[in-house]
């Protein structure tokens, strides 16, 4: 009888530990999938930028430096995304990606200000279409980032709660995942002022 009670207790404990392990895996997979959604949208954005620059080149022959800055910032953002894709949730990878995205946002902001001086460019159907696609993609990135951050928060909350916190490192979940936060305030600060 005592042996049966002991076996029932051990079986219950084993199921409890398995439930914690499975929940940690489920939540980690969710936030990694959330990052995959961000990755899809950012790649789409990065693919649109060279088209935007090529369209602008025809109208903005004297703005070569601005166009090159956009392409350079885009390339750095692509590198940041590749690094983050290898380890979504890593604090260093998220910080690198956020920094690269901040630089790209700033470069695109400067391009938008310069484009104001070229009404023919703004009226171009190609430019209008590219700008619309870029805006739509920006919105999708924002929604994907919000979903990712919600999933990371859920994972971190569960991982840090008791009793999972006692077992998380043993199961290969040694630290919290990091949120992906873009510094939108810096982008606004760096935008040049235009006066007439």
Order of alpha helices (4+ residues) and beta strands (2+ residues): alpha-alpha-alpha-alpha-alpha-alpha-alpha
